[in-house]
Amino acid sequence: MSTVKDLTHLGKLIARHHGWAAAKAAKSYEMSESDRAVLTKCGVHMLKVFPPVPGSSALMSAALAVSLEGRLNAPIHLVAGTLAVEGTVVFGDDTQFDAAKASAAPTPDWHGHVWVMIGAYVVDISIFRTAYSRQGPAILSRHVDLTFGPNKGLYVDVWKRTPRLGFSYEPHYVLSGDEVTELMGGAYQAIKQAQTH
């Protein structure tokens, strides 16, 4: 799919729950240095407080998105879809997003991938943690090790440039406010459980 078609498709997905004004704002957003600094600070904090829970891309991404909403004047959306590495699907299929399964504690029961979109920028808080974990798919772990090396925390890139690093983010669904709230409940439980152990 071409970049223009990709952006048009994403705009339609955003408009479904958030309206055409939100879709238009996402298309025209450019990330500033101050926005990038806020994003980095929030991402580092979230990685410190969020426990390493397998399959938690939805919970981590929801927690990051909510954290950013109060700190950035930017179009922030939570997106569910497919993540492929070097053309091989690692997470996701065509099944409908299910917030209840994705927020189930202690271990989410959903096999898709969720990331944050800030305008046309992909922000993936779980990809490196997953790649470095024992549960990480071998193809993802190998690719991250060879492309990025160790100790990375937050992946941020313009969506159309992700293929040059071997990633393909294909959006299927943009979450509604109620679905983000439901995921935040699961994220809160995961953080709370980690703090009591």
C-alpha positions as CSV (number, residue, x, y, z in Angstrom):
1,M,0.0,0.0,0.0
2,S,1.4,3.4,-0.9
3,T,2.0,6.0,1.8
4,V,-0.9,8.2,0.6
5,K,-3.3,5.2,0.7
6,D,-1.9,4.3,4.1
7,L,-2.6,7.8,5.5
8,T,-6.1,7.8,3.9
9,H,-6.9,4.5,5.5
10,L,-5.6,5.6,8.9
11,G,-7.6,8.8,8.6
12,K,-10.8,6.8,8.0
13,L,-10.0,4.6,11.1
14,I,-9.4,7.7,13.2
15,A,-12.6,9.4,12.0
16,R,-14.7,6.3,12.9
17,H,-14.4,7.0,16.6
18,H,-12.9,10.5,16.8
19,G,-14.3,12.4,13.8
20,W,-12.9,13.9,10.7
21,A,-11.4,16.9,12.5
22,A,-9.2,14.5,14.5
23,A,-8.2,12.7,11.3
24,K,-7.2,16.0,9.7
25,A,-5.2,17.1,12.7
26,A,-3.3,13.7,12.7
27,K,-2.4,14.1,9.1
28,S,-1.0,17.7,9.5
29,Y,0.9,17.2,12.8
30,E,4.7,17.7,12.8
31,M,6.6,16.7,15.9
32,S,8.6,19.5,17.5
33,E,11.8,19.1,19.6
34,S,9.8,20.0,22.8
35,D,7.2,17.3,22.0
36,R,9.9,14.8,21.4
37,A,11.5,15.6,24.8
38,V,8.1,15.2,26.6
39,L,7.6,11.9,24.7
40,T,11.0,10.6,25.7
41,K,10.5,11.6,29.4
42,C,7.0,9.9,29.5
43,G,8.3,6.8,27.7
44,V,11.3,6.3,30.1
45,H,9.0,6.8,33.1
46,M,6.5,4.2,31.8
47,L,9.2,1.7,31.1
48,K,10.4,2.1,34.8
49,V,6.9,1.6,36.3
50,F,5.4,-1.0,34.0
51,P,6.3,-4.6,34.8
52,P,7.6,-6.9,32.1
53,V,4.3,-8.7,31.3
54,P,4.2,-10.9,28.1
55,G,1.7,-9.7,25.5
56,S,1.2,-6.3,27.1
57,S,1.6,-4.0,24.1
58,A,-2.0,-2.8,24.5
59,L,-1.7,-2.0,28.2
60,M,1.7,-0.3,27.9
61,S,0.6,1.7,24.9
62,A,-2.6,2.8,26.6
63,A,-0.7,3.9,29.7
64,L,1.7,5.9,27.5
65,A,-1.0,7.5,25.4
66,V,-3.0,8.6,28.5
67,S,0.2,10.0,30.1
68,L,1.0,11.9,26.9
69,E,-2.5,13.4,26.5
70,G,-2.1,15.6,29.5
71,R,1.4,16.8,28.5
72,L,1.3,17.2,24.7
73,N,-0.9,19.3,22.5
74,A,-0.9,16.7,19.7
75,P,-3.2,14.2,18.0
76,I,-2.6,11.0,20.0
77,H,-4.4,7.8,19.0
78,L,-4.1,4.2,20.1
79,V,-3.9,1.9,17.1
80,A,-4.4,-1.9,17.0
81,G,-3.1,-3.9,14.0
82,T,-0.3,-6.1,12.6
83,L,3.4,-5.8,13.2
84,A,5.6,-7.5,10.6
85,V,9.4,-7.8,10.6
86,E,11.2,-8.1,7.3
87,G,7.8,-9.1,5.7
88,T,6.9,-11.8,8.3
89,V,3.9,-11.1,10.6
90,V,5.1,-11.2,14.2
91,F,2.0,-10.0,16.0
92,G,-1.6,-9.6,14.8
93,D,-4.1,-11.1,12.5
94,D,-7.4,-9.9,11.1
95,T,-9.4,-10.7,14.2
96,Q,-11.3,-7.8,15.7
97,F,-9.6,-5.9,18.5
98,D,-11.0,-7.0,21.9
99,A,-10.3,-4.5,24.7
100,A,-11.4,-7.0,27.4
101,K,-9.0,-9.7,26.2
102,A,-6.2,-7.2,25.7
103,S,-6.6,-5.8,29.2
104,A,-7.0,-9.1,31.1
105,A,-4.7,-9.4,34.1
106,P,-2.2,-10.8,34.9
107,T,-1.6,-11.9,31.3
108,P,-3.5,-10.3,28.3
109,D,-5.1,-12.8,26.0
110,W,-4.9,-11.0,22.7
111,H,-2.4,-11.7,20.0
112,G,-2.4,-8.4,18.0
113,H,-0.2,-5.4,18.5
114,V,-1.1,-2.0,19.8
115,W,1.0,1.2,19.4
116,V,0.5,4.9,19.7
117,M,0.2,7.2,16.7
118,I,1.1,10.8,17.3
119,G,0.0,12.3,14.0
120,A,1.9,10.2,11.4
121,Y,4.6,9.1,13.9
122,V,4.6,5.5,15.2
123,V,5.5,5.3,18.9
124,D,6.0,1.7,20.1
125,I,6.8,1.4,23.8
126,S,6.7,-2.5,23.9
127,I,8.7,-3.6,20.8
128,F,12.2,-3.5,22.4
129,R,11.1,-4.9,25.7
130,T,9.4,-7.8,23.9
131,A,12.4,-8.3,21.6
132,Y,14.8,-8.5,24.6
133,S,12.6,-10.8,26.6
134,R,12.7,-14.6,26.7
135,Q,9.1,-14.7,25.3
136,G,10.0,-12.5,22.3
137,P,9.6,-14.1,18.9
138,A,13.0,-15.2,17.5
139,I,12.6,-13.2,14.3
140,L,11.9,-10.0,16.3
141,S,14.7,-10.5,18.8
142,R,17.3,-11.2,16.0
143,H,16.2,-8.2,14.0
144,V,16.3,-5.8,16.9
145,D,19.7,-7.1,18.0
146,L,21.2,-6.7,14.5
147,T,19.4,-3.4,13.7
148,F,19.4,-1.5,17.0
149,G,21.6,-3.4,19.5
150,P,20.9,-3.7,23.2
151,N,19.3,-1.4,25.8
152,K,16.8,0.5,23.6
153,G,13.5,1.6,25.2
154,L,11.2,3.5,22.9
155,Y,10.8,3.2,19.1
156,V,9.7,6.5,17.5
157,D,9.7,7.0,13.7
158,V,7.6,8.5,10.9
159,W,5.2,5.8,9.9
160,K,6.3,5.9,6.2
161,R,9.9,5.4,7.2
162,T,9.4,2.3,9.3
163,P,10.0,-0.2,6.4
164,R,13.5,1.1,5.9
165,L,14.3,-0.4,9.3
166,G,12.5,-3.7,8.5
167,F,9.2,-2.9,10.3
168,S,5.7,-2.8,8.9
169,Y,2.9,-1.4,11.0
170,E,-0.5,-2.1,9.5
171,P,-3.4,-0.4,11.3
172,H,-6.7,-2.3,11.5
173,Y,-8.5,-0.3,14.2
174,V,-8.2,3.0,16.1
175,L,-9.4,2.6,19.7
176,S,-12.3,4.7,21.1
177,G,-11.9,6.6,24.4
178,D,-13.9,3.9,26.2
179,E,-11.6,1.2,25.0
180,V,-8.5,3.2,26.1
181,T,-10.1,3.6,29.5
182,E,-10.7,-0.1,29.7
183,L,-7.1,-0.8,28.8
184,M,-6.0,1.7,31.5
185,G,-7.8,-0.4,34.1
186,G,-5.7,-3.4,33.0
187,A,-2.5,-1.3,33.0
188,Y,-3.2,0.1,36.4
189,Q,-3.8,-3.5,37.8
190,A,-0.5,-4.7,36.2
191,I,1.5,-1.8,37.7
192,K,-0.2,-2.2,41.1
193,Q,0.5,-5.9,41.2
194,A,4.1,-5.4,40.4
195,Q,4.5,-2.8,43.2
196,T,3.0,-5.2,45.8
197,H,5.4,-8.1,44.9
